[in-house]
Amino acid sequence: MAIVTKIPFAAWYIPEMTRKFVCWVMLAAAATAADNKDAKSVALANSMMTAMGGLDNWNRAHFVRYDFKVTIKGKQVVDRSHLWDKSTGRYRIDGMTKDGKPTVALFSVATQQGSAWSGGKKLEGAEAAKAIKDAYAAFINDMYWLSMPWKWLDMGVNLRYLGQKPFGAQSYDVVELTFGKVGLTPGDRYHAYISPKSHLMEHWEYTLQGGNKGAWDWQYAATGGVKLASNHTTPEGNSINMGNVQVLDRIDEALLTDPAKKLP
């Protein structure tokens, strides 16, 4: 996958296609976007979400704990940790600067306001504002890699069934995802391969509006009654690993207020 943007908080950033992730607190804005979904694609999307535990269970998820570890050509280029209070929008990201200083951002995904620390020092002014902006961008990016299959029926997402295609040792139902006025790159185009056996999206191909192409295989973890992405791989050996993904009913509340606390 091409590296197109770098942000200090993250050290590395996945392409702008993932900014199309419309988080739950922004659904009202997305609702004005027109979309077109054929019946077969909608049926596959619903079957996929049922196989992942059902939308009701995902909507009821309280806390989500996951990591975002990117390995390219055998070198880990990103390692950050996330904790999301899905019910309120409170968020925490722990990361590392290029020179090895630990970073913490505590903020709200609803207001994009909060506080940030680097090397144990609280950031102020423009430096703090930029750190929170970068942390929010990391949330948008990383959460898409965790939960993209849950987003298919959002307003502004177009779904078109392309039929069955062979991939590896089996045939898959392939759905094309395009976009209305959603996100910064509405010209992106995805092909999602759904297994008739598992009913999960096991392979994802994309063409960005800038022309870059790529493909990733997806694996999943079951937690808290739902399935979320646990790992993504390419034939070249690159990976985007989500760590020990957990949906939790309770956490130590200090994790969302105290930067000195460590995410478990």
C-alpha positions as protocol buffer text, in pm:
chain_id: "A"
residue {
  index: 1
  type: MET
  ca { x: 0 y: 0 z: 0 }
}
residue {
  index: 2
  type: ALA
  ca { x: 135 y: 338 z: -97 }
}
residue {
  index: 3
  type: ILE
  ca { x: 242 y: 585 z: 167 }
}
residue {
  index: 4
  type: VAL
  ca { x: 89 y: 917 z: 70 }
}
residue {
  index: 5
  type: THR
  ca { x: 78 y: 1122 z: 389 }
}
residue {
  index: 6
  type: LYS
  ca { x: 283 y: 1127 z: 706 }
}
residue {
  index: 7
  type: ILE
  ca { x: 169 y: 1267 z: 1038 }
}
residue {
  index: 8
  type: PRO
  ca { x: 395 y: 1316 z: 1340 }
}
residue {
  index: 9
  type: PHE
  ca { x: 165 y: 1141 z: 1587 }
}
residue {
  index: 10
  type: ALA
  ca { x: 137 y: 831 z: 1373 }
}
residue {
  index: 11
  type: ALA
  ca { x: 476 y: 820 z: 1200 }
}
residue {
  index: 12
  type: TRP
  ca { x: 294 y: 657 z: 907 }
}
residue {
  index: 13
  type: TYR
  ca { x: -51 y: 693 z: 760 }
}
residue {
  index: 14
  type: ILE
  ca { x: -263 y: 471 z: 535 }
}
residue {
  index: 15
  type: PRO
  ca { x: -395 y: 632 z: 211 }
}
residue {
  index: 16
  type: GLU
  ca { x: -662 y: 894 z: 208 }
}
residue {
  index: 17
  type: MET
  ca { x: -924 y: 641 z: 101 }
}
residue {
  index: 18
  type: THR
  ca { x: -976 y: 554 z: 464 }
}
residue {
  index: 19
  type: ARG
  ca { x: -1083 y: 908 z: 544 }
}
residue {
  index: 20
  type: LYS
  ca { x: -1409 y: 799 z: 385 }
}
residue {
  index: 21
  type: PHE
  ca { x: -1486 y: 624 z: 714 }
}
residue {
  index: 22
  type: VAL
  ca { x: -1797 y: 803 z: 844 }
}
residue {
  index: 23
  type: CYS
  ca { x: -1788 y: 758 z: 1220 }
}
residue {
  index: 24
  type: TRP
  ca { x: -2111 y: 720 z: 1413 }
}
residue {
  index: 25
  type: VAL
  ca { x: -2102 y: 1075 z: 1544 }
}
residue {
  index: 26
  type: MET
  ca { x: -2108 y: 1208 z: 1185 }
}
residue {
  index: 27
  type: LEU
  ca { x: -2401 y: 1011 z: 1045 }
}
residue {
  index: 28
  type: ALA
  ca { x: -2627 y: 1315 z: 1032 }
}
residue {
  index: 29
  type: ALA
  ca { x: -2392 y: 1485 z: 787 }
}
residue {
  index: 30
  type: ALA
  ca { x: -2365 y: 1172 z: 575 }
}
residue {
  index: 31
  type: ALA
  ca { x: -2741 y: 1131 z: 558 }
}
residue {
  index: 32
  type: THR
  ca { x: -2765 y: 1392 z: 282 }
}
residue {
  index: 33
  type: ALA
  ca { x: -2549 y: 1184 z: 48 }
}
residue {
  index: 34
  type: ALA
  ca { x: -2732 y: 993 z: -226 }
}
residue {
  index: 35
  type: ASP
  ca { x: -2654 y: 627 z: -271 }
}
residue {
  index: 36
  type: ASN
  ca { x: -2749 y: 328 z: -483 }
}
residue {
  index: 37
  type: LYS
  ca { x: -2746 y: -25 z: -344 }
}
residue {
  index: 38
  type: ASP
  ca { x: -2872 y: -324 z: -541 }
}
residue {
  index: 39
  type: ALA
  ca { x: -3074 y: -590 z: -363 }
}
residue {
  index: 40
  type: LYS
  ca { x: -2813 y: -867 z: -396 }
}
residue {
  index: 41
  type: SER
  ca { x: -2541 y: -647 z: -245 }
}
residue {
  index: 42
  type: VAL
  ca { x: -2764 y: -543 z: 44 }
}
residue {
  index: 43
  type: ALA
  ca { x: -2848 y: -908 z: 112 }
}
residue {
  index: 44
  type: LEU
  ca { x: -2476 y: -994 z: 115 }
}
residue {
  index: 45
  type: ALA
  ca { x: -2400 y: -699 z: 345 }
}
residue {
  index: 46
  type: ASN
  ca { x: -2670 y: -809 z: 587 }
}
residue {
  index: 47
  type: SER
  ca { x: -2549 y: -1171 z: 574 }
}
residue {
  index: 48
  type: MET
  ca { x: -2194 y: -1050 z: 640 }
}
residue {
  index: 49
  type: MET
  ca { x: -2296 y: -843 z: 941 }
}
residue {
  index: 50
  type: THR
  ca { x: -2499 y: -1134 z: 1076 }
}
residue {
  index: 51
  type: ALA
  ca { x: -2189 y: -1354 z: 1047 }
}
residue {
  index: 52
  type: MET
  ca { x: -1997 y: -1086 z: 1237 }
}
residue {
  index: 53
  type: GLY
  ca { x: -2243 y: -1097 z: 1526 }
}
residue {
  index: 54
  type: GLY
  ca { x: -2521 y: -867 z: 1409 }
}
residue {
  index: 55
  type: LEU
  ca { x: -2552 y: -490 z: 1392 }
}
residue {
  index: 56
  type: ASP
  ca { x: -2741 y: -473 z: 1720 }
}
residue {
  index: 57
  type: ASN
  ca { x: -2448 y: -630 z: 1904 }
}
residue {
  index: 58
  type: TRP
  ca { x: -2202 y: -394 z: 1736 }
}
residue {
  index: 59
  type: ASN
  ca { x: -2418 y: -94 z: 1822 }
}
residue {
  index: 60
  type: ARG
  ca { x: -2429 y: -209 z: 2185 }
}
residue {
  index: 61
  type: ALA
  ca { x: -2050 y: -243 z: 2212 }
}
residue {
  index: 62
  type: HIS
  ca { x: -1929 y: -14 z: 2490 }
}
residue {
  index: 63
  type: PHE
  ca { x: -1546 y: -5 z: 2494 }
}
residue {
  index: 64
  type: VAL
  ca { x: -1322 y: -112 z: 2205 }
}
residue {
  index: 65
  type: ARG
  ca { x: -953 y: -181 z: 2263 }
}
residue {
  index: 66
  type: TYR
  ca { x: -722 y: -250 z: 1968 }
}
residue {
  index: 67
  type: ASP
  ca { x: -380 y: -173 z: 1823 }
}
residue {
  index: 68
  type: PHE
  ca { x: -255 y: -65 z: 1483 }
}
residue {
  index: 69
  type: LYS
  ca { x: 77 y: -224 z: 1393 }
}
residue {
  index: 70
  type: VAL
  ca { x: 200 y: -180 z: 1037 }
}
residue {
  index: 71
  type: THR
  ca { x: 485 y: -392 z: 903 }
}
residue {
  index: 72
  type: ILE
  ca { x: 623 y: -314 z: 557 }
}
residue {
  index: 73
  type: LYS
  ca { x: 905 y: -516 z: 403 }
}
residue {
  index: 74
  type: GLY
  ca { x: 980 y: -674 z: 739 }
}
residue {
  index: 75
  type: LYS
  ca { x: 1004 y: -344 z: 926 }
}
residue {
  index: 76
  type: GLN
  ca { x: 743 y: -220 z: 1173 }
}
residue {
  index: 77
  type: VAL
  ca { x: 669 y: 136 z: 1072 }
}
residue {
  index: 78
  type: VAL
  ca { x: 368 y: 207 z: 1298 }
}
residue {
  index: 79
  type: ASP
  ca { x: 278 y: 87 z: 1646 }
}
residue {
  index: 80
  type: ARG
  ca { x: -5 y: 266 z: 1824 }
}
residue {
  index: 81
  type: SER
  ca { x: -269 y: 163 z: 2075 }
}
residue {
  index: 82
  type: HIS
  ca { x: -636 y: 264 z: 2086 }
}
residue {
  index: 83
  type: LEU
  ca { x: -915 y: 272 z: 2342 }
}
residue {
  index: 84
  type: TRP
  ca { x: -1260 y: 394 z: 2239 }
}
residue {
  index: 85
  type: ASP
  ca { x: -1558 y: 456 z: 2461 }
}
residue {
  index: 86
  type: LYS
  ca { x: -1803 y: 391 z: 2179 }
}
residue {
  index: 87
  type: SER
  ca { x: -2101 y: 502 z: 2387 }
}
residue {
  index: 88
  type: THR
  ca { x: -1970 y: 854 z: 2455 }
}
residue {
  index: 89
  type: GLY
  ca { x: -1700 y: 917 z: 2195 }
}
residue {
  index: 90
  type: ARG
  ca { x: -1416 y: 946 z: 2447 }
}
residue {
  index: 91
  type: TYR
  ca { x: -1092 y: 826 z: 2293 }
}
residue {
  index: 92
  type: ARG
  ca { x: -730 y: 750 z: 2378 }
}
residue {
  index: 93
  type: ILE
  ca { x: -436 y: 685 z: 2145 }
}
residue {
  index: 94
  type: ASP
  ca { x: -85 y: 595 z: 2263 }
}
residue {
  index: 95
  type: GLY
  ca { x: 198 y: 615 z: 2013 }
}
residue {
  index: 96
  type: MET
  ca { x: 561 y: 710 z: 1963 }
}
residue {
  index: 97
  type: THR
  ca { x: 743 y: 997 z: 1796 }
}
residue {
  index: 98
  type: LYS
  ca { x: 1016 y: 936 z: 1540 }
}
residue {
  index: 99
  type: ASP
  ca { x: 1277 y: 1001 z: 1808 }
}
residue {
  index: 100
  type: GLY
  ca { x: 1122 y: 747 z: 2047 }
}
residue {
  index: 101
  type: LYS
  ca { x: 918 y: 970 z: 2280 }
}
residue {
  index: 102
  type: PRO
  ca { x: 589 y: 820 z: 2401 }
}
residue {
  index: 103
  type: THR
  ca { x: 279 y: 1014 z: 2298 }
}
residue {
  index: 104
  type: VAL
  ca { x: -71 y: 1016 z: 2447 }
}
residue {
  index: 105
  type: ALA
  ca { x: -384 y: 1186 z: 2315 }
}
residue {
  index: 106
  type: LEU
  ca { x: -709 y: 1202 z: 2514 }
}
residue {
  index: 107
  type: PHE
  ca { x: -994 y: 1355 z: 2316 }
}
residue {
  index: 108
  type: SER
  ca { x: -1355 y: 1333 z: 2202 }
}
residue {
  index: 109
  type: VAL
  ca { x: -1429 y: 1208 z: 1852 }
}
residue {
  index: 110
  type: ALA
  ca { x: -1752 y: 1412 z: 1861 }
}
residue {
  index: 111
  type: THR
  ca { x: -1587 y: 1750 z: 1928 }
}
residue {
  index: 112
  type: GLN
  ca { x: -1227 y: 1675 z: 1819 }
}
residue {
  index: 113
  type: GLN
  ca { x: -1115 y: 1850 z: 2135 }
}
residue {
  index: 114
  type: GLY
  ca { x: -881 y: 1718 z: 2401 }
}
residue {
  index: 115
  type: SER
  ca { x: -526 y: 1713 z: 2535 }
}
residue {
  index: 116
  type: ALA
  ca { x: -200 y: 1559 z: 2416 }
}
residue {
  index: 117
  type: TRP
  ca { x: 135 y: 1472 z: 2573 }
}
residue {
  index: 118
  type: SER
  ca { x: 476 y: 1394 z: 2427 }
}
residue {
  index: 119
  type: GLY
  ca { x: 757 y: 1250 z: 2636 }
}
residue {
  index: 120
  type: GLY
  ca { x: 546 y: 1305 z: 2947 }
}
residue {
  index: 121
  type: LYS
  ca { x: 506 y: 1678 z: 2876 }
}
residue {
  index: 122
  type: LYS
  ca { x: 163 y: 1824 z: 2810 }
}
residue {
  index: 123
  type: LEU
  ca { x: 149 y: 2005 z: 2477 }
}
residue {
  index: 124
  type: GLU
  ca { x: 4 y: 2355 z: 2456 }
}
residue {
  index: 125
  type: GLY
  ca { x: -124 y: 2596 z: 2190 }
}
residue {
  index: 126
  type: ALA
  ca { x: -72 y: 2518 z: 1823 }
}
residue {
  index: 127
  type: GLU
  ca { x: 141 y: 2215 z: 1905 }
}
residue {
  index: 128
  type: ALA
  ca { x: -142 y: 2062 z: 2107 }
}
residue {
  index: 129
  type: ALA
  ca { x: -402 y: 2144 z: 1842 }
}
residue {
  index: 130
  type: LYS
  ca { x: -195 y: 1973 z: 1576 }
}
residue {
  index: 131
  type: ALA
  ca { x: -143 y: 1666 z: 1793 }
}
residue {
  index: 132
  type: ILE
  ca { x: -519 y: 1631 z: 1849 }
}
residue {
  index: 133
  type: LYS
  ca { x: -588 y: 1681 z: 1478 }
}
residue {
  index: 134
  type: ASP
  ca { x: -334 y: 1409 z: 1396 }
}
residue {
  index: 135
  type: ALA
  ca { x: -478 y: 1178 z: 1662 }
}
residue {
  index: 136
  type: TYR
  ca { x: -828 y: 1222 z: 1520 }
}
residue {
  index: 137
  type: ALA
  ca { x: -695 y: 1143 z: 1172 }
}
residue {
  index: 138
  type: ALA
  ca { x: -536 y: 827 z: 1314 }
}
residue {
  index: 139
  type: PHE
  ca { x: -872 y: 731 z: 1469 }
}
residue {
  index: 140
  type: ILE
  ca { x: -1049 y: 777 z: 1135 }
}
residue {
  index: 141
  type: ASN
  ca { x: -783 y: 576 z: 954 }
}
residue {
  index: 142
  type: ASP
  ca { x: -728 y: 294 z: 1201 }
}
residue {
  index: 143
  type: MET
  ca { x: -1094 y: 241 z: 1290 }
}
residue {
  index: 144
  type: TYR
  ca { x: -1173 y: 190 z: 921 }
}
residue {
  index: 145
  type: TRP
  ca { x: -924 y: -96 z: 908 }
}
residue {
  index: 146
  type: LEU
  ca { x: -1087 y: -243 z: 1218 }
}
residue {
  index: 147
  type: SER
  ca { x: -1452 y: -211 z: 1118 }
}
residue {
  index: 148
  type: MET
  ca { x: -1491 y: -137 z: 747 }
}
residue {
  index: 149
  type: PRO
  ca { x: -1733 y: -430 z: 686 }
}
residue {
  index: 150
  type: TRP
  ca { x: -1979 y: -274 z: 931 }
}
residue {
  index: 151
  type: LYS
  ca { x: -1999 y: 43 z: 716 }
}
residue {
  index: 152
  type: TRP
  ca { x: -2146 y: -86 z: 392 }
}
residue {
  index: 153
  type: LEU
  ca { x: -2504 y: 24 z: 454 }
}
residue {
  index: 154
  type: ASP
  ca { x: -2409 y: 379 z: 553 }
}
residue {
  index: 155
  type: MET
  ca { x: -2566 y: 658 z: 352 }
}
residue {
  index: 156
  type: GLY
  ca { x: -2351 y: 764 z: 59 }
}
residue {
  index: 157
  type: VAL
  ca { x: -2205 y: 417 z: 0 }
}
residue {
  index: 158
  type: ASN
  ca { x: -2300 y: 264 z: -336 }
}
residue {
  index: 159
  type: LEU
  ca { x: -2304 y: -117 z: -365 }
}
residue {
  index: 160
  type: ARG
  ca { x: -2306 y: -312 z: -694 }
}
residue {
  index: 161
  type: TYR
  ca { x: -2295 y: -690 z: -717 }
}
residue {
  index: 162
  type: LEU
  ca { x: -2035 y: -806 z: -971 }
}
residue {
  index: 163
  type: GLY
  ca { x: -2107 y: -1179 z: -954 }
}
residue {
  index: 164
  type: GLN
  ca { x: -1883 y: -1462 z: -841 }
}
residue {
  index: 165
  type: LYS
  ca { x: -1510 y: -1457 z: -908 }
}
residue {
  index: 166
  type: PRO
  ca { x: -1238 y: -1711 z: -827 }
}
residue {
  index: 167
  type: PHE
  ca { x: -971 y: -1619 z: -576 }
}
residue {
  index: 168
  type: GLY
  ca { x: -731 y: -1873 z: -434 }
}
residue {
  index: 169
  type: ALA
  ca { x: -900 y: -2209 z: -389 }
}
residue {
  index: 170
  type: GLN
  ca { x: -1262 y: -2088 z: -390 }
}
residue {
  index: 171
  type: SER
  ca { x: -1510 y: -1856 z: -557 }
}
residue {
  index: 172
  type: TYR
  ca { x: -1627 y: -1539 z: -387 }
}
residue {
  index: 173
  type: ASP
  ca { x: -1924 y: -1308 z: -421 }
}
residue {
  index: 174
  type: VAL
  ca { x: -1776 y: -974 z: -526 }
}
residue {
  index: 175
  type: VAL
  ca { x: -1935 y: -641 z: -438 }
}
residue {
  index: 176
  type: GLU
  ca { x: -1812 y: -309 z: -573 }
}
residue {
  index: 177
  type: LEU
  ca { x: -1820 y: -15 z: -334 }
}
residue {
  index: 178
  type: THR
  ca { x: -1823 y: 338 z: -473 }
}
residue {
  index: 179
  type: PHE
  ca { x: -1916 y: 660 z: -299 }
}
residue {
  index: 180
  type: GLY
  ca { x: -2135 y: 966 z: -324 }
}
residue {
  index: 181
  type: LYS
  ca { x: -2044 y: 1288 z: -149 }
}
residue {
  index: 182
  type: VAL
  ca { x: -1871 y: 1105 z: 135 }
}
residue {
  index: 183
  type: GLY
  ca { x: -1517 y: 1175 z: 249 }
}
residue {
  index: 184
  type: LEU
  ca { x: -1233 y: 1349 z: 73 }
}
residue {
  index: 185
  type: THR
  ca { x: -1183 y: 1095 z: -208 }
}
residue {
  index: 186
  type: PRO
  ca { x: -1523 y: 1006 z: -358 }
}
residue {
  index: 187
  type: GLY
  ca { x: -1350 y: 866 z: -668 }
}
residue {
  index: 188
  type: ASP
  ca { x: -1214 y: 563 z: -480 }
}
residue {
  index: 189
  type: ARG
  ca { x: -1342 y: 222 z: -587 }
}
residue {
  index: 190
  type: TYR
  ca { x: -1330 y: -100 z: -381 }
}
residue {
  index: 191
  type: HIS
  ca { x: -1392 y: -463 z: -471 }
}
residue {
  index: 192
  type: ALA
  ca { x: -1484 y: -673 z: -168 }
}
residue {
  index: 193
  type: TYR
  ca { x: -1468 y: -1053 z: -185 }
}
residue {
  index: 194
  type: ILE
  ca { x: -1722 y: -1227 z: 42 }
}
residue {
  index: 195
  type: SER
  ca { x: -1681 y: -1596 z: 112 }
}
residue {
  index: 196
  type: PRO
  ca { x: -2001 y: -1801 z: 60 }
}
residue {
  index: 197
  type: LYS
  ca { x: -1870 y: -2030 z: 337 }
}
residue {
  index: 198
  type: SER
  ca { x: -1782 y: -1783 z: 613 }
}
residue {
  index: 199
  type: HIS
  ca { x: -2000 y: -1494 z: 481 }
}
residue {
  index: 200
  type: LEU
  ca { x: -1708 y: -1264 z: 571 }
}
residue {
  index: 201
  type: MET
  ca { x: -1514 y: -1022 z: 353 }
}
residue {
  index: 202
  type: GLU
  ca { x: -1188 y: -1214 z: 322 }
}
residue {
  index: 203
  type: HIS
  ca { x: -1020 y: -1013 z: 45 }
}
residue {
  index: 204
  type: TRP
  ca { x: -1026 y: -643 z: -44 }
}
residue {
  index: 205
  type: GLU
  ca { x: -901 y: -476 z: -362 }
}
residue {
  index: 206
  type: TYR
  ca { x: -904 y: -101 z: -418 }
}
residue {
  index: 207
  type: THR
  ca { x: -832 y: 160 z: -684 }
}
residue {
  index: 208
  type: LEU
  ca { x: -790 y: 509 z: -543 }
}
residue {
  index: 209
  type: GLN
  ca { x: -909 y: 811 z: -736 }
}
residue {
  index: 210
  type: GLY
  ca { x: -543 y: 902 z: -787 }
}
residue {
  index: 211
  type: GLY
  ca { x: -484 y: 570 z: -964 }
}
residue {
  index: 212
  type: ASN
  ca { x: -299 y: 376 z: -690 }
}
residue {
  index: 213
  type: LYS
  ca { x: -407 y: 13 z: -651 }
}
residue {
  index: 214
  type: GLY
  ca { x: -366 y: -245 z: -377 }
}
residue {
  index: 215
  type: ALA
  ca { x: -513 y: -556 z: -216 }
}
residue {
  index: 216
  type: TRP
  ca { x: -526 y: -704 z: 134 }
}
residue {
  index: 217
  type: ASP
  ca { x: -654 y: -1028 z: 284 }
}
residue {
  index: 218
  type: TRP
  ca { x: -855 y: -986 z: 605 }
}
residue {
  index: 219
  type: GLN
  ca { x: -869 y: -1205 z: 916 }
}
residue {
  index: 220
  type: TYR
  ca { x: -1105 y: -1159 z: 1211 }
}
residue {
  index: 221
  type: ALA
  ca { x: -1124 y: -1192 z: 1589 }
}
residue {
  index: 222
  type: ALA
  ca { x: -1441 y: -1273 z: 1785 }
}
residue {
  index: 223
  type: THR
  ca { x: -1489 y: -1058 z: 2095 }
}
residue {
  index: 224
  type: GLY
  ca { x: -1786 y: -929 z: 2290 }
}
residue {
  index: 225
  type: GLY
  ca { x: -2034 y: -1101 z: 2060 }
}
residue {
  index: 226
  type: VAL
  ca { x: -1898 y: -948 z: 1738 }
}
residue {
  index: 227
  type: LYS
  ca { x: -1618 y: -1001 z: 1489 }
}
residue {
  index: 228
  type: LEU
  ca { x: -1369 y: -727 z: 1406 }
}
residue {
  index: 229
  type: ALA
  ca { x: -1059 y: -730 z: 1188 }
}
residue {
  index: 230
  type: SER
  ca { x: -756 y: -883 z: 1360 }
}
residue {
  index: 231
  type: ASN
  ca { x: -499 y: -879 z: 1079 }
}
residue {
  index: 232
  type: HIS
  ca { x: -452 y: -779 z: 716 }
}
residue {
  index: 233
  type: THR
  ca { x: -183 y: -926 z: 493 }
}
residue {
  index: 234
  type: THR
  ca { x: -45 y: -906 z: 140 }
}
residue {
  index: 235
  type: PRO
  ca { x: 133 y: -1173 z: -66 }
}
residue {
  index: 236
  type: GLU
  ca { x: 453 y: -969 z: -22 }
}
residue {
  index: 237
  type: GLY
  ca { x: 441 y: -1027 z: 354 }
}
residue {
  index: 238
  type: ASN
  ca { x: 324 y: -681 z: 459 }
}
residue {
  index: 239
  type: SER
  ca { x: 73 y: -666 z: 743 }
}
residue {
  index: 240
  type: ILE
  ca { x: -158 y: -434 z: 932 }
}
residue {
  index: 241
  type: ASN
  ca { x: -216 y: -610 z: 1262 }
}
residue {
  index: 242
  type: MET
  ca { x: -483 y: -493 z: 1506 }
}
residue {
  index: 243
  type: GLY
  ca { x: -332 y: -658 z: 1815 }
}
residue {
  index: 244
  type: ASN
  ca { x: -549 y: -826 z: 2078 }
}
residue {
  index: 245
  type: VAL
  ca { x: -884 y: -682 z: 1972 }
}
residue {
  index: 246
  type: GLN
  ca { x: -1132 y: -661 z: 2260 }
}
residue {
  index: 247
  type: VAL
  ca { x: -1487 y: -535 z: 2308 }
}
residue {
  index: 248
  type: LEU
  ca { x: -1529 y: -469 z: 2681 }
}
residue {
  index: 249
  type: ASP
  ca { x: -1815 y: -381 z: 2915 }
}
residue {
  index: 250
  type: ARG
  ca { x: -1588 y: -220 z: 3177 }
}
residue {
  index: 251
  type: ILE
  ca { x: -1244 y: -58 z: 3190 }
}
residue {
  index: 252
  type: ASP
  ca { x: -1033 y: 139 z: 3436 }
}
residue {
  index: 253
  type: GLU
  ca { x: -1188 y: 485 z: 3381 }
}
residue {
  index: 254
  type: ALA
  ca { x: -850 y: 647 z: 3452 }
}
residue {
  index: 255
  type: LEU
  ca { x: -731 y: 519 z: 3114 }
}
residue {
  index: 256
  type: LEU
  ca { x: -948 y: 785 z: 2951 }
}
residue {
  index: 257
  type: THR
  ca { x: -836 y: 1069 z: 3181 }
}
residue {
  index: 258
  type: ASP
  ca { x: -483 y: 1000 z: 3304 }
}
residue {
  index: 259
  type: PRO
  ca { x: -196 y: 1005 z: 3049 }
}
residue {
  index: 260
  type: ALA
  ca { x: 35 y: 836 z: 3301 }
}
residue {
  index: 261
  type: LYS
  ca { x: -175 y: 522 z: 3287 }
}
residue {
  index: 262
  type: LYS
  ca { x: -63 y: 253 z: 3044 }
}
residue {
  index: 263
  type: LEU
  ca { x: -301 y: 77 z: 2808 }
}
residue {
  index: 264
  type: PRO
  ca { x: -295 y: -295 z: 2890 }
}
